[in-house]
């Protein structure tokens, strides 16, 4: 992509980029990417399915409006996603058309910024993943980097200063029309129910362009920590600094606090700490895992979130057949195990038992028998083998199989 953009660079700044965004092939590729990810409708209530009916027409209209400068982003729909602990996480849903344009912009400008990003950054980057970040943390711990600073940025996506992120973008891009478009995305109105407002900071979680802007804003932090010689592993706004000595961890914490304050952000006081992760009670959490006393465990929040998903699919009042319910459960169970299979072996059997107990309660209800599926009679009537023959994915069996293949 950089080679294709080569004619548009001068003095290490990229100009003449907007025409690459509204190019029909770019918009077509962006549309296919948005379509594959599905997602809900924005404030205009246009779904992926409705857009697909007249996709060629809509893409032509987008290309023309981007070309002549009449394109204006619509407001972002704000929804609240419930969390397992009863709290809610705000999520912004742009319209399908805005998602397509943002994806097209990302395809054009991401290679420009990618060449600036450091290897310690793993979040939402081509060829990198959560597993890569976790693998790096594992390796550093084994090398003796056991004093860990676990820092949490408070409302990071909602706190990014608009002027400062635009300054960072302008260090690399000088295409005025594209810059105005990016600024318009930062200033998109937010609609929640019957109320609406214009944000003065931040970029909406859920917007296609947000992760790239987040990485760009924190890239200077990556560079600063590298200059100081610290080993940091970052996934978007989730990061840890691993040190060999306690005094080094204290210095790293002070450096972090100073950078965060100087760049208009705040550390979450209750979720930021440092400690020797070899000692029980001083471990840290990162990307769903808890590292403590030489063990890698599933953190409590991750386990509770899985159980909530299982509960939502196994309500006793469901009238669906067992095969239908298992068909819905298995992708969730397989995906969760695929990510957490490196946790301790005792993690998985209780989950299997929990799932089967929920399924037995459904079968009792369908048989018009009161109870929760906990009795010995239920186990005899519907033994573990019964669910295995019905095709239920079992984490403990999957772990045993994986363990044998590693031997």
N, C-alpha and C positions, 0 to 999 in steps of 0.2 A: 504493500500500500504506500509506503514512504517513497518508493521509486516512482509510483504513479503520480505522487504529489510533488515530485522533484522540481517541476517548473514553477512551483508556487512558493519558493522559499527565498528569502533575501535577508542577509544579516542575522541569520539564525531565527528569523521570525517568518511564520507561514502566512501568506496572503493568498487571495484568489482560491478560497476553499468552498465558498457558498455554492458555486456551480457544481461541485462534486456531490453536495448534499441533495440538490434537486434533480440530479441526473436520474433518469427513469430506472436504470438498472440498480442504482443504489436504493431507491425507494422500493422497488420490487423485492430486493433481498431483505430490506428492513421489514416489509409487510410479512413476508414468509416467516421471519423470526418472531415477530409479534404474534402471528397466528399460531405458531407452534407452542407458544407459552400460554395461550388462551388468556385467562384473566377476565375481570368483570368490566361492565360498561362504566363510562365516566359520567359527567354531569349531563351529557347530551343523550344518555340512555342508548347509545348505539353499541350493540354487541359485536363481537368478532364475527358471528354468523351473519348479521345484517350487513356488515361492511363487505364480507366476502361475496355477497350477491352482486354487488356493483363495484368490485375492487378496482377494475381497470379504469372506470370513470373517476372514482375517488382519487386514485393515484395520479391520474392526469391533472385533476384539479389541484392537488397538493403541489405537484411539480410547477404548475403555472403560478400559483400563489406565492411559492417560495422564490420563483424566478423574478416576478414583478414586484416583490416586496409587500404584498398585501396580506400575507399569512400572519395570523395572530393566534397565539396559544389560548386555549379556553381554560376556564377555572378547573382546579383539581378537586375531585370529590374526596372528602375526609371521612374515613370510617374508623371505628375503634375495634380492634381485634382482641377478644378476651384471652387472657393468659391463665395458666393453671392456678395462680395464687389469687385470682379474683380481680386483678388489675387489668388494665387495657393498654394496648400498644397502638399508637396512632399510625395509620397507613394512608398514603395519598394515592388516589387512582386517577391518572390522567385519562383523557379520552383516547379512543383507539387511534385517531388521526395524530394526536400529539405523541403518542407512544411510537408511532411509525417514524415521525420526523425526528424525535429524540434518538431513536435507534440509528437512523441514517446519519445524524450528526456524530454519534458515538463511533460509528464505523469509520468516519472520515478523520476525526481528531484523536481517537484512542492511540493509533500508532505513533503520533507525534509525542504524546506524553509517556507512552510505554518506554521509549528509549531513555527517559529521564528517571524512571522509577527504579528503586533498589531491590535487590533479591530478597531482602527481609520482609517485603510486603507481599502477601499472598491472596488477599481478598479481591474477588471479582476481577481477576486478571487472566488473560489468555494463557492456557497451559499450566495454571496453578490452582490449587484446591485446598480445602480444609485439611485433608489428609497430609498434604505436603507440609503444611504449617505444623501439624501435630508431630510429624516425623522429625522435623527440625528441633522441636522442643525436646522430644525423646533423646535425640542424639546429644544435645547440649547437657541435659541432665546426667547422662551416662559419662560425659566428659568432666563432670564435677562442678557444673554451673548450678549449684543448688540453692543459692540465695536469690530469691525471685521477687521482683517488683511487679505486682499485679495492679494495674491502674485502670480506672473506668472513667471515661469522659461522660459528663452529665449532659444528656440531651444533645449529643454531638450533631446529628443531622439537622436539628432545629436551631443550632447555635452558630453555624458557620457564618461569619460576617460576609455580607454580600460584596462589599467594596474590596476586601482582601482577597477573596476567591477570584474576583474579576481581575485584580492586579496580577495574580499568578497565571491566569489564562492569557492575559495580554503580554506576558513575558515571552510567550511562544507564538501567539496568533495575532495578526494585525488586520484580518479581514473584518471590516467594520460591520457589514451586514450580519455576519455570523456572530460577532460579539454582541450585537444588539439582540439577536435571537436568544443567545444564551442568557443574557441579562433578563430578557422577558420571561424566561422559564423560572428564574429565581424569584421574580416578582409576580408569578401567577397567583391570582386570587384563589382562596381556599373556601370551599363550600361545605358546611356541615349542617345537615338538616335545613333549617330555615335561616341560619345565620351564615355570614361570610366575612372574610377579612383579607387584607393584603399583608403578607409576611414582610417583616423588616430584616429578618435574618434566616439562615437555614436553607435547606433544599429538601423537598418532600421525600420521606421514605416511601419507596414504591415507584418513584420516577426512574425511568430507564437511565437517565444521565447522572443520577445522584451518586452511585458508587464510584464512578470515574472522578467526579468532582471531589468526593471525599478523599480518595487516594491522592489526588493532586494537592489538596490542602495539607494533608499529613505527610507529604513527601519531604518537606523541610524538616519535620521532626525525625524522620528516618535518617536524613543526612546528618542532622545534629548528633544523634545518638551514635552513628557510625564514626563521626569525627572524634567523639569522646572515647571511642573504643569499646562501647557497650554492645552486647549481643541481644538485640531485640528481635522478636518475632511478632509481626502484626498481621491481623486479618481485618481489613476495613478499620473500624474504630475499636476493635478488641485487640489488645496487645499485652505482652509481658516482656520484661527485661530480665535476663538471666545472668547472674554474676558468680564469681568464684569466692569472693570474700564479702563479709557483712558490711564493711566500710565502703566497698564499691557499690553495694546495693543502696546504701544511704546517699551516696553521691549521685547515683542514677536517679533516685527519687527526687532529689533537690533539682536536678537538671530538668526532669520532666515537669515539675511544678512550675519552674520558671518559664519554660517554653510555652506551656499551656496558658499561663496567665498573660504572657506577652502577645499571644495570638488570639485573644478574645474568647477563650474557652474556659471551662471549669472542670476540675476533677470531682468525681462523686466521693465525698468524704467517707461514707459508710462502706463503699465498695472498693476502696483503694488501700492496699496494704503491702507490706514487705515482710519476708520471713525466710527461714531455712526450711524448705519443703521436705527435708529428711525427717523433721520432727513432727510427730502427730499434733494436729491442730494448727500447723503453720503452712499447710498446703495451699494450692491456688487452683482456680478454675479457669479453663480455657477451651473454647469451642465445644462445650458440652461435656467435657471430662473434668475430673478432679485429680490432680497429681499430689500425692501426699504419702510420706513415709515409704518411698520406693514403689508405690502402687499407682496404677492408673485405673480409676474407677469412673463410673457414670455419675455425673453430678445429680443431686436430688431433683433439681428443676427439670432436667432432661427426662428423668424417670417418671416424674409426675405428669409431664406433658404427654408422654406416650400413653400413660394410663387414661388420661382424659380422652385421647383419640379412640382408645379401645372402648371406653364407656359409651362414647357417642355412637359407636357402631354396634353395640351389643345391649341396647336397652331391652328390658324384659317384655315391653309391650310391642316390640317389632313383630310384624306378622310374616316377615320374609322367611324363606326356607334356610336351612342350615348351610346348604351349598352356596347360596347367595351371600350370606353373611361371611362365610369363610373366604369367598372370592373377594370381598371388600377388605377383609382383615389382612390377608396374606401380603399384599403389596406394602402395607404399613409395617408389618412385622419384618419382612425381608429387608426393606430399606433401613429400618432402625438397626437391625442386626448387622447389616453391611457396614454401617458407620461405627457402631460401638463394639464390634467383635473383638477388639483388642482389650476390652475391659476384663476384670477378673471373672473367672469361670462361674462363680456362685451368683453372678448377676442374672443369669438367664433362666434358671429353673423356676424361681418365683414368678417371673413374668408368664411363663408357660402355664403355670398353675392358675394364675389370675385369669388368663384368657379362657381356659377350660371351665373354670368356675362360672364365669359370666355366660358361657354357652350352655352349661347345664341348667342355669337358672332360666334361660330362654326356653329350653326344651321342656322344663317342668311347667312353665306358663302355658306353652302350646298344648301340653297334655292336660291342662286344666287342673294341675296339682299345685297347691300353695307351697311356698318355700323358696330358698335361695340357691339350691344346688350344692349344699354343703354336706349332706348326709352320706353315710357309707352306702346306703341303698342307691343313691344317685351315682356314686362312683362305680358300683357294680353294674348298674343299668347302662351307663354311658362311660365306659373305661377310657383310659388314654388312647388305647388302640382304636376305639371307635372314631375318635376325632382324627387320628393319623390316617385311617382308611378313607375318611371324608376329605382328605387333602389339606388339613390344617398345617401350616408351617410351624415348626417347633424349634425355638432358638437353641435349646440345650443340645438337641440332636445335631443342629447345624454347627454348633461350637465343637462338639466331639469329632464330627467329620473333618472340620477345618484343622483341628489339632492333630489328627492322625495323618493328614496330608503334609503337615509340616515336619513330621518325624522322619 
